[in-house]
């Protein structure tokens, strides 16, 4: 039997995080941000992912630089 659908516990300094299964959605650069901020498009996209059955989501790749994003359509934190 595959372990893919069995639970898994991630240990962390803040305590364990028990996942219902071992399916993880990796971060994706969707190039859909406006001025570096998530939009309604992101809300719908993330909602669909939440209904997929995966146990963990890393929902967006985010860059942090003093210059800001290298594409205006990326989510970004100017630091």
C-alpha positions as CSV (number, residue, x, y, z in Angstrom):
1,X,0.0,0.0,0.0
2,X,1.2,3.5,-0.9
3,X,2.1,5.9,2.0
4,X,0.9,8.8,-0.1
5,X,-2.5,8.9,1.6
6,X,-1.3,8.1,5.1
7,X,-0.9,10.8,7.7
8,X,2.5,12.4,8.4
9,X,3.8,14.6,11.3
10,X,6.2,17.4,10.7
11,X,8.2,18.4,13.7
12,X,8.9,22.1,14.4
13,X,10.1,24.3,17.2
14,X,6.4,25.4,17.6
15,X,5.2,21.9,18.0
16,X,4.2,19.1,15.7
17,X,2.1,19.6,12.6
18,X,0.1,16.5,11.7
19,X,-0.9,16.3,8.0
20,X,-3.8,14.2,6.9
21,X,-1.8,12.9,4.0
22,X,1.6,13.4,2.3
23,X,0.3,15.5,-0.7
24,X,1.9,18.9,-0.8
25,X,1.3,21.7,-3.3
26,X,4.5,23.5,-4.1
27,X,4.8,27.3,-4.5
28,X,3.9,28.7,-7.9
29,X,4.7,32.0,-9.5
30,X,1.4,32.8,-11.2
31,X,2.4,36.3,-12.5
32,X,-1.1,37.5,-11.6
33,X,-0.4,40.0,-8.8
34,X,-1.2,43.7,-9.1
35,X,1.4,46.1,-7.6
36,X,2.8,43.0,-5.8
37,X,-0.5,42.2,-4.1
38,X,-2.7,39.1,-4.4
39,X,-6.0,39.6,-6.2
40,X,-9.4,38.0,-6.5
41,X,-7.8,35.7,-9.1
42,X,-5.5,34.4,-6.3
43,X,-8.4,33.8,-4.0
44,X,-10.2,31.6,-6.6
45,X,-7.0,29.8,-7.5
46,X,-6.2,29.0,-3.8
47,X,-9.8,28.0,-3.2
48,X,-9.5,25.4,-5.9
49,X,-6.3,24.1,-4.5
50,X,-7.9,23.9,-1.0
51,X,-10.6,21.6,-2.4
52,X,-8.0,19.3,-4.1
53,X,-7.4,17.2,-1.0
54,X,-3.7,18.1,-0.5
55,X,-2.7,18.4,3.1
56,X,-0.2,21.3,2.8
57,X,0.0,24.3,0.6
58,X,2.9,26.6,0.0
59,X,0.7,29.0,-1.9
60,X,3.0,31.5,-3.5
61,X,6.6,32.1,-4.1
62,X,7.5,35.5,-2.7
63,X,10.7,37.6,-3.1
64,X,12.1,40.1,-0.7
65,X,14.5,42.7,-2.1
66,X,15.2,46.4,-1.6
67,X,14.5,47.0,-5.4
68,X,11.1,45.3,-5.4
69,X,9.9,42.7,-8.0
70,X,11.6,42.0,-11.3
71,X,8.1,41.5,-12.8
72,X,5.3,43.8,-11.7
73,X,2.9,40.9,-11.8
74,X,4.7,38.9,-9.0
75,X,3.8,39.0,-5.4
76,X,6.5,40.8,-3.6
77,X,7.7,42.3,-0.3
78,X,9.9,45.3,-0.7
79,X,12.4,45.2,2.2
